[in-house]
Amino acid sequence: MKIRTLEYFVTLAESKSINEAAQKLYIAQPSLTKALHLLEEELNVQLFYRFSSGIFLTEAGKKILPEARQVVAYYYGWKSM
């Protein structure tokens, strides 16, 4: 798992739209979708429910989100030392 993938997950959870998150991250929507799919495979859990009206965190996604935010924050804290 890469730190960038966790950043994608956090941004996606906050955006609630794959297209909006992709724009914020300056990446193509298919790349974001693929990264999310690979993260879900790696963790063996579905993180989002996908609907035409947007995406919503599953219970597992809700549990992982604060921890993912913390890992990303730690990473950037370590980099600034």
Phi and psi in radians as a Rosetta constraint file:
Dihedral C 1 N 2 CA 2 C 2 CIRCULARHARMONIC -1.835 0.35
Dihedral N 2 CA 2 C 2 N 3 CIRCULARHARMONIC 2.657 0.35
Dihedral C 2 N 3 CA 3 C 3 CIRCULARHARMONIC -1.058 0.35
Dihedral N 3 CA 3 C 3 N 4 CIRCULARHARMONIC -0.630 0.35
Dihedral C 3 N 4 CA 4 C 4 CIRCULARHARMONIC -1.055 0.35
Dihedral N 4 CA 4 C 4 N 5 CIRCULARHARMONIC -0.661 0.35
Dihedral C 4 N 5 CA 5 C 5 CIRCULARHARMONIC -1.110 0.35
Dihedral N 5 CA 5 C 5 N 6 CIRCULARHARMONIC -0.697 0.35
Dihedral C 5 N 6 CA 6 C 6 CIRCULARHARMONIC -1.147 0.35
Dihedral N 6 CA 6 C 6 N 7 CIRCULARHARMONIC -0.659 0.35
Dihedral C 6 N 7 CA 7 C 7 CIRCULARHARMONIC -1.085 0.35
Dihedral N 7 CA 7 C 7 N 8 CIRCULARHARMONIC -0.724 0.35
Dihedral C 7 N 8 CA 8 C 8 CIRCULARHARMONIC -1.052 0.35
Dihedral N 8 CA 8 C 8 N 9 CIRCULARHARMONIC -0.803 0.35
Dihedral C 8 N 9 CA 9 C 9 CIRCULARHARMONIC -1.045 0.35
Dihedral N 9 CA 9 C 9 N 10 CIRCULARHARMONIC -0.821 0.35
Dihedral C 9 N 10 CA 10 C 10 CIRCULARHARMONIC -1.108 0.35
Dihedral N 10 CA 10 C 10 N 11 CIRCULARHARMONIC -0.807 0.35
Dihedral C 10 N 11 CA 11 C 11 CIRCULARHARMONIC -1.088 0.35
Dihedral N 11 CA 11 C 11 N 12 CIRCULARHARMONIC -0.733 0.35
Dihedral C 11 N 12 CA 12 C 12 CIRCULARHARMONIC -1.115 0.35
Dihedral N 12 CA 12 C 12 N 13 CIRCULARHARMONIC -0.748 0.35
Dihedral C 12 N 13 CA 13 C 13 CIRCULARHARMONIC -1.099 0.35
Dihedral N 13 CA 13 C 13 N 14 CIRCULARHARMONIC -0.647 0.35
Dihedral C 13 N 14 CA 14 C 14 CIRCULARHARMONIC -1.350 0.35
Dihedral N 14 CA 14 C 14 N 15 CIRCULARHARMONIC -0.506 0.35
Dihedral C 14 N 15 CA 15 C 15 CIRCULARHARMONIC -1.456 0.35
Dihedral N 15 CA 15 C 15 N 16 CIRCULARHARMONIC -0.620 0.35
Dihedral C 15 N 16 CA 16 C 16 CIRCULARHARMONIC 1.090 0.35
Dihedral N 16 CA 16 C 16 N 17 CIRCULARHARMONIC 0.335 0.35
Dihedral C 16 N 17 CA 17 C 17 CIRCULARHARMONIC -2.633 0.35
Dihedral N 17 CA 17 C 17 N 18 CIRCULARHARMONIC 2.249 0.35
Dihedral C 17 N 18 CA 18 C 18 CIRCULARHARMONIC -1.122 0.35
Dihedral N 18 CA 18 C 18 N 19 CIRCULARHARMONIC -0.750 0.35
Dihedral C 18 N 19 CA 19 C 19 CIRCULARHARMONIC -1.111 0.35
Dihedral N 19 CA 19 C 19 N 20 CIRCULARHARMONIC -0.760 0.35
Dihedral C 19 N 20 CA 20 C 20 CIRCULARHARMONIC -1.114 0.35
Dihedral N 20 CA 20 C 20 N 21 CIRCULARHARMONIC -0.768 0.35
Dihedral C 20 N 21 CA 21 C 21 CIRCULARHARMONIC -1.106 0.35
Dihedral N 21 CA 21 C 21 N 22 CIRCULARHARMONIC -0.737 0.35
Dihedral C 21 N 22 CA 22 C 22 CIRCULARHARMONIC -1.059 0.35
Dihedral N 22 CA 22 C 22 N 23 CIRCULARHARMONIC -0.709 0.35
Dihedral C 22 N 23 CA 23 C 23 CIRCULARHARMONIC -1.126 0.35
Dihedral N 23 CA 23 C 23 N 24 CIRCULARHARMONIC -0.760 0.35
Dihedral C 23 N 24 CA 24 C 24 CIRCULARHARMONIC -1.085 0.35
Dihedral N 24 CA 24 C 24 N 25 CIRCULARHARMONIC -0.618 0.35
Dihedral C 24 N 25 CA 25 C 25 CIRCULARHARMONIC -1.548 0.35
Dihedral N 25 CA 25 C 25 N 26 CIRCULARHARMONIC -0.096 0.35
Dihedral C 25 N 26 CA 26 C 26 CIRCULARHARMONIC 1.009 0.35
Dihedral N 26 CA 26 C 26 N 27 CIRCULARHARMONIC 0.749 0.35
Dihedral C 26 N 27 CA 27 C 27 CIRCULARHARMONIC -2.288 0.35
Dihedral N 27 CA 27 C 27 N 28 CIRCULARHARMONIC 2.869 0.35
Dihedral C 27 N 28 CA 28 C 28 CIRCULARHARMONIC -1.305 0.35
Dihedral N 28 CA 28 C 28 N 29 CIRCULARHARMONIC 2.537 0.35
Dihedral C 28 N 29 CA 29 C 29 CIRCULARHARMONIC -0.984 0.35
Dihedral N 29 CA 29 C 29 N 30 CIRCULARHARMONIC -0.747 0.35
Dihedral C 29 N 30 CA 30 C 30 CIRCULARHARMONIC -1.078 0.35
Dihedral N 30 CA 30 C 30 N 31 CIRCULARHARMONIC -0.588 0.35
Dihedral C 30 N 31 CA 31 C 31 CIRCULARHARMONIC -1.159 0.35
Dihedral N 31 CA 31 C 31 N 32 CIRCULARHARMONIC -0.712 0.35
Dihedral C 31 N 32 CA 32 C 32 CIRCULARHARMONIC -1.159 0.35
Dihedral N 32 CA 32 C 32 N 33 CIRCULARHARMONIC -0.753 0.35
Dihedral C 32 N 33 CA 33 C 33 CIRCULARHARMONIC -1.057 0.35
Dihedral N 33 CA 33 C 33 N 34 CIRCULARHARMONIC -0.756 0.35
Dihedral C 33 N 34 CA 34 C 34 CIRCULARHARMONIC -1.138 0.35
Dihedral N 34 CA 34 C 34 N 35 CIRCULARHARMONIC -0.750 0.35
Dihedral C 34 N 35 CA 35 C 35 CIRCULARHARMONIC -1.076 0.35
Dihedral N 35 CA 35 C 35 N 36 CIRCULARHARMONIC -0.729 0.35
Dihedral C 35 N 36 CA 36 C 36 CIRCULARHARMONIC -1.110 0.35
Dihedral N 36 CA 36 C 36 N 37 CIRCULARHARMONIC -0.777 0.35
Dihedral C 36 N 37 CA 37 C 37 CIRCULARHARMONIC -1.055 0.35
Dihedral N 37 CA 37 C 37 N 38 CIRCULARHARMONIC -0.759 0.35
Dihedral C 37 N 38 CA 38 C 38 CIRCULARHARMONIC -1.140 0.35
Dihedral N 38 CA 38 C 38 N 39 CIRCULARHARMONIC -0.657 0.35
Dihedral C 38 N 39 CA 39 C 39 CIRCULARHARMONIC -1.120 0.35
Dihedral N 39 CA 39 C 39 N 40 CIRCULARHARMONIC -0.763 0.35
Dihedral C 39 N 40 CA 40 C 40 CIRCULARHARMONIC -1.100 0.35
Dihedral N 40 CA 40 C 40 N 41 CIRCULARHARMONIC -0.672 0.35
Dihedral C 40 N 41 CA 41 C 41 CIRCULARHARMONIC -1.140 0.35
Dihedral N 41 CA 41 C 41 N 42 CIRCULARHARMONIC -0.772 0.35
Dihedral C 41 N 42 CA 42 C 42 CIRCULARHARMONIC -1.091 0.35
Dihedral N 42 CA 42 C 42 N 43 CIRCULARHARMONIC -0.716 0.35
Dihedral C 42 N 43 CA 43 C 43 CIRCULARHARMONIC -1.499 0.35
Dihedral N 43 CA 43 C 43 N 44 CIRCULARHARMONIC -0.195 0.35
Dihedral C 43 N 44 CA 44 C 44 CIRCULARHARMONIC 1.001 0.35
Dihedral N 44 CA 44 C 44 N 45 CIRCULARHARMONIC 0.792 0.35
Dihedral C 44 N 45 CA 45 C 45 CIRCULARHARMONIC -2.671 0.35
Dihedral N 45 CA 45 C 45 N 46 CIRCULARHARMONIC 2.545 0.35
Dihedral C 45 N 46 CA 46 C 46 CIRCULARHARMONIC -1.465 0.35
Dihedral N 46 CA 46 C 46 N 47 CIRCULARHARMONIC 2.210 0.35
Dihedral C 46 N 47 CA 47 C 47 CIRCULARHARMONIC -1.691 0.35
Dihedral N 47 CA 47 C 47 N 48 CIRCULARHARMONIC -0.479 0.35
Dihedral C 47 N 48 CA 48 C 48 CIRCULARHARMONIC -2.327 0.35
Dihedral N 48 CA 48 C 48 N 49 CIRCULARHARMONIC 2.583 0.35
Dihedral C 48 N 49 CA 49 C 49 CIRCULARHARMONIC -1.636 0.35
Dihedral N 49 CA 49 C 49 N 50 CIRCULARHARMONIC 2.349 0.35
Dihedral C 49 N 50 CA 50 C 50 CIRCULARHARMONIC -1.932 0.35
Dihedral N 50 CA 50 C 50 N 51 CIRCULARHARMONIC 2.191 0.35
Dihedral C 50 N 51 CA 51 C 51 CIRCULARHARMONIC -2.303 0.35
Dihedral N 51 CA 51 C 51 N 52 CIRCULARHARMONIC 2.844 0.35
Dihedral C 51 N 52 CA 52 C 52 CIRCULARHARMONIC -1.102 0.35
Dihedral N 52 CA 52 C 52 N 53 CIRCULARHARMONIC -0.444 0.35
Dihedral C 52 N 53 CA 53 C 53 CIRCULARHARMONIC -1.476 0.35
Dihedral N 53 CA 53 C 53 N 54 CIRCULARHARMONIC -0.087 0.35
Dihedral C 53 N 54 CA 54 C 54 CIRCULARHARMONIC 2.470 0.35
Dihedral N 54 CA 54 C 54 N 55 CIRCULARHARMONIC -2.929 0.35
Dihedral C 54 N 55 CA 55 C 55 CIRCULARHARMONIC -2.106 0.35
Dihedral N 55 CA 55 C 55 N 56 CIRCULARHARMONIC 2.624 0.35
Dihedral C 55 N 56 CA 56 C 56 CIRCULARHARMONIC -2.414 0.35
Dihedral N 56 CA 56 C 56 N 57 CIRCULARHARMONIC 2.486 0.35
Dihedral C 56 N 57 CA 57 C 57 CIRCULARHARMONIC -1.162 0.35
Dihedral N 57 CA 57 C 57 N 58 CIRCULARHARMONIC 2.432 0.35
Dihedral C 57 N 58 CA 58 C 58 CIRCULARHARMONIC -1.354 0.35
Dihedral N 58 CA 58 C 58 N 59 CIRCULARHARMONIC 3.072 0.35
Dihedral C 58 N 59 CA 59 C 59 CIRCULARHARMONIC -1.058 0.35
Dihedral N 59 CA 59 C 59 N 60 CIRCULARHARMONIC -0.702 0.35
Dihedral C 59 N 60 CA 60 C 60 CIRCULARHARMONIC -1.106 0.35
Dihedral N 60 CA 60 C 60 N 61 CIRCULARHARMONIC -0.744 0.35
Dihedral C 60 N 61 CA 61 C 61 CIRCULARHARMONIC -1.065 0.35
Dihedral N 61 CA 61 C 61 N 62 CIRCULARHARMONIC -0.712 0.35
Dihedral C 61 N 62 CA 62 C 62 CIRCULARHARMONIC -1.104 0.35
Dihedral N 62 CA 62 C 62 N 63 CIRCULARHARMONIC -0.624 0.35
Dihedral C 62 N 63 CA 63 C 63 CIRCULARHARMONIC -1.271 0.35
Dihedral N 63 CA 63 C 63 N 64 CIRCULARHARMONIC -0.681 0.35
Dihedral C 63 N 64 CA 64 C 64 CIRCULARHARMONIC -1.347 0.35
Dihedral N 64 CA 64 C 64 N 65 CIRCULARHARMONIC -0.539 0.35
Dihedral C 64 N 65 CA 65 C 65 CIRCULARHARMONIC -0.937 0.35
Dihedral N 65 CA 65 C 65 N 66 CIRCULARHARMONIC -0.900 0.35
Dihedral C 65 N 66 CA 66 C 66 CIRCULARHARMONIC -1.093 0.35
Dihedral N 66 CA 66 C 66 N 67 CIRCULARHARMONIC -0.598 0.35
Dihedral C 66 N 67 CA 67 C 67 CIRCULARHARMONIC -1.223 0.35
Dihedral N 67 CA 67 C 67 N 68 CIRCULARHARMONIC -0.685 0.35
Dihedral C 67 N 68 CA 68 C 68 CIRCULARHARMONIC -1.121 0.35
Dihedral N 68 CA 68 C 68 N 69 CIRCULARHARMONIC -0.739 0.35
Dihedral C 68 N 69 CA 69 C 69 CIRCULARHARMONIC -1.028 0.35
Dihedral N 69 CA 69 C 69 N 70 CIRCULARHARMONIC -0.738 0.35
Dihedral C 69 N 70 CA 70 C 70 CIRCULARHARMONIC -1.144 0.35
Dihedral N 70 CA 70 C 70 N 71 CIRCULARHARMONIC -0.759 0.35
Dihedral C 70 N 71 CA 71 C 71 CIRCULARHARMONIC -1.073 0.35
Dihedral N 71 CA 71 C 71 N 72 CIRCULARHARMONIC -0.781 0.35
Dihedral C 71 N 72 CA 72 C 72 CIRCULARHARMONIC -1.087 0.35
Dihedral N 72 CA 72 C 72 N 73 CIRCULARHARMONIC -0.753 0.35
Dihedral C 72 N 73 CA 73 C 73 CIRCULARHARMONIC -1.100 0.35
Dihedral N 73 CA 73 C 73 N 74 CIRCULARHARMONIC -0.762 0.35
Dihedral C 73 N 74 CA 74 C 74 CIRCULARHARMONIC -1.033 0.35
Dihedral N 74 CA 74 C 74 N 75 CIRCULARHARMONIC -0.807 0.35
Dihedral C 74 N 75 CA 75 C 75 CIRCULARHARMONIC -0.983 0.35
Dihedral N 75 CA 75 C 75 N 76 CIRCULARHARMONIC -0.878 0.35
Dihedral C 75 N 76 CA 76 C 76 CIRCULARHARMONIC -1.244 0.35
Dihedral N 76 CA 76 C 76 N 77 CIRCULARHARMONIC -0.482 0.35
Dihedral C 76 N 77 CA 77 C 77 CIRCULARHARMONIC -1.156 0.35
Dihedral N 77 CA 77 C 77 N 78 CIRCULARHARMONIC -0.715 0.35
Dihedral C 77 N 78 CA 78 C 78 CIRCULARHARMONIC -1.145 0.35
Dihedral N 78 CA 78 C 78 N 79 CIRCULARHARMONIC -0.680 0.35
Dihedral C 78 N 79 CA 79 C 79 CIRCULARHARMONIC -1.150 0.35
Dihedral N 79 CA 79 C 79 N 80 CIRCULARHARMONIC -0.465 0.35
Dihedral C 79 N 80 CA 80 C 80 CIRCULARHARMONIC -1.555 0.35
Dihedral N 80 CA 80 C 80 N 81 CIRCULARHARMONIC 0.031 0.35
